[in-house]
Amino acid sequence: MTSLAASDRSCGTCSLCCYLLRIDEPEIKKPANEWCRQCRPGHGCSIYAQRPPVCRKFKCAWLTGELAGEHWFPQRAKIVCHFSEDDDEERGPLTLQVNVDRRYPNRWREEPYFSDLVALSIRGLRCMEFFVKVYVGDRSFLLLGKRIIDFDNNTLGMVVRVGPDKWDFIKTKSKEDLLRMEAAMKEMAERHLAVDTAGRNIGKFKKSARSTTATAIRFRNLRTAKTPRGIKYEPERQGEG
């Protein structure tokens, strides 16, 4: 499949990020799902040359080429995707935030978008590198492969592998409960390693221990986005080389 290089892409007439994303910076403050006061929809930013750093740094996953398919052009998709990372360890690893225009609330469930998101979710979960989270208006969802978990900003819990390319989310009531559960999972994995003496099985248990040790995650709306890792996704389509 041939896709445009990131350097060949530009925002053009698209300014959907100026509508969908929440910004809470000294220079600009705006809620999600409202136009920035400096934006002129269809024409771009009225202060583009003097736009603040938070706007200069932001690049959606289509613009960077991390989402290679042209159907992910935000103005066409009605979706803005970006990778976000925060220093707070409670929030877990990198997150692919999928911000959906609430005027098209089911767009992310339509094809080819849903299949792409499922594939990305599985890819991120296999190595516990990133999670896929979908925002639609006031609602948010965590994708675990094809499984959709209703989420809110105070949800606390653990993602656990329960089978080949299958994961579950175990909710906890408090951070203390989460830490106890994480410790129990690690202890269980270590016991498997200790009781198995056959070299071949030890290898299997080591792999299992890495994949089933729960990852504590707590999602919140992140203020800024950056792309510290190069994660490029080009979905395979039938009939395309």
N, C-alpha and C positions, 0 to 999 in steps of 0.2 A: 504494500500500500504506500502510495506517495503522498506526502503531506508537505505543507508549507513550512519552511524553516521559521523559527521564531522571529528572526530578523526581518522576514518578509511580511510580518503581520503588524497591523496598527489598529488602534481603536476605531478609526474612521468615524462613522456617524453614531457609534455606540457609546452611550454614557450610562449604562444600566447600573454600574457599580455605584454611581453617584446617587442612585435611588435606593437600591436594595440594602447596602451596607450601613451598619451603625458606626458612627465615628465619634469618639470621645477624646479629642485632643485639644490642647489650648487654642490652636489656630482655628479649628473647625469642630463644632459639636452638632450632631444631627442624629435623630433616631433612625432605626431601620424603616424601610418602606416609605420614605419621604424624600423628595428631591432636595438636594443641596441647594441652598439659596444662590450659589454662584453658577449653578448648572443651567444651560440652555438646551433642553432636550432636543436631540437631532442636530445640534450645532456644536456641542461641547461646553467646555468650561470658559466662563467669561473672564477668569483671571489665570488662564492656563500658564502664561509665562511666569507668573508670580505665585503659582499654586504652592501650598505648604508641603513640607517634607513627607507627611503621611500619604499624600496623594502622589507625590513623585515616586515614592518607593513601591507603591502598590502595582502589581501586575497580576491579572487573572491567569488561570491555568491555560486558557485558550491562547492568550497573548504570548505566554512564555513557550508555547508549543508542548506543554506537558499533557494537554488534551489535544491530540493531533487532528481529530475529525472536525471538518468544517461545520458539522451540525452543532458543535459546541460554541459557535460564535454567539456571545451572550444576547445580542439583539435578536437573533433568530431563535435561540433556545429558550429565551426568557429565564435563563439561569446564569448566575455568576459563580464560578468555582475558584477556590484559591486554597493553597496550603498554608496553614497557620501553625505557629509554634510559640510556646511560652515557657519561661524559666520556672514556673511553678510546677514542681514534680507531681503534685496531685492531679494535674490535668492530663498526665500521661504523654504519650508520644505525639508526633506530628498528626494533625487532623486535616483531612480534605473537607473544607466547608463548602456545602452545596447550597447556595442561597437562591431560592426559587421566588420568582415574582408571584405574590399572593393573588394577583389577578388571573394567574394561570396555575392554580394550586396543585393540579395533578400532572403537570408537565413532566416532572421527574419520574413518574410512574409509567410514562409512555415510552415507546421504542423510537429510536435506538438508545435513549438515555438510560432507561432502567438497566438494560443488559450491560451497558458500559459501567454503570455505577456498581453493579453486583460484581463484575470482574475486577474492578479496582478495589472493592472492599475485600474480596478474597485474597488478592495480591498483597494488600497491606497487612491483613490478619495473619497470613502464613508466616511472615517474618516479624510480626508485631512492630512494624515500622510506622504505620499510620492507620487511622480509623477514618471512616466515611460518615459524616454527619450532615443531615439535611435540615435546612431551616425553611419553613413555609409560614410566613406571618408570625404568629405567636407560638406556633408549634415547632417541635424539633424531633428528629428521628435518628436513631443510630442504625446503620446497616451492618448486619452480620451475614454476609453473603446475600441470599434472597430473603433472609429474615429481617423484619422491620420492627425495631424496638422503639416504643414511645418514650420520649425523653423530655426532661425539663432541665433548667439551669442548676437545680439543686440535686439532681440525681447522682447518687454515689453507688459504686458497685464494681464488679469485676467481670472481665471478659475471659471466658474459659473455653478451651477447645474440648469438644465432646465427641469428635469423630473426624474422619477425613473431610476436610473443607467444611466442617460444621462447628459452630460456636454458639455459646449461650451467654446470656448476661444475668448475673446474680446480683440483685439489688440488696443493699444494706441500709440500715436505718441511721447508722452513725459512722464516723471515721474510725472509732474504736472497733466496731464490729468488722469493718473492712480490714483493718490491720490484723485482727485475730484470724479472719478467714484466710488472708494471704499467708500468714505464718503457718496455718494448718495445711494449706496446699503445698507449701514448700517442704514441710516435714514429711508429708505423704510421699512426695516425689523422692526425697532422700531415702526413705525407708525402702522404696522399690529398688533403688540403686544398691542399698546395703545388703539386701537378702538375695539378690541374684548374682550367682557366681559364674555363670557361663558367659564367655566373652561376647558371643553373638547377641545374647539377650541383654547384656549390659549396654551394648550399643543401642538396642531398641529402647531400653528404658531411659538412656541418656537423651535420646531424641524426644521421647515422650515427656520427660521432665522439663525440657526446654519449652515444649509446646503447650503443656497443660498448666505450668506454673502461672497462676492468675496474674493479670496485669491490672493494677488499681488505676482507675481512671475517673476523673471528675471533669465534666464538660461545663464550660461557661462561654458566654459570648466573648470572643477575643477582640481586642481593640485594633490590632494591627496584623498584617499578614506578611510573611516572607517565605521564600522558597529555598531553604538551605540545602536540600538534596535534589538532584536531577531525577525526576520521576516522569518519564515520558510514556504515555499510553496511546498505542495505536491499535484499535480493535480490529480483529480479523473479520473480514466480511466475505461471504461466499461470492465467488466470481471475480474477486479482486486479487491481483498479484502482489 
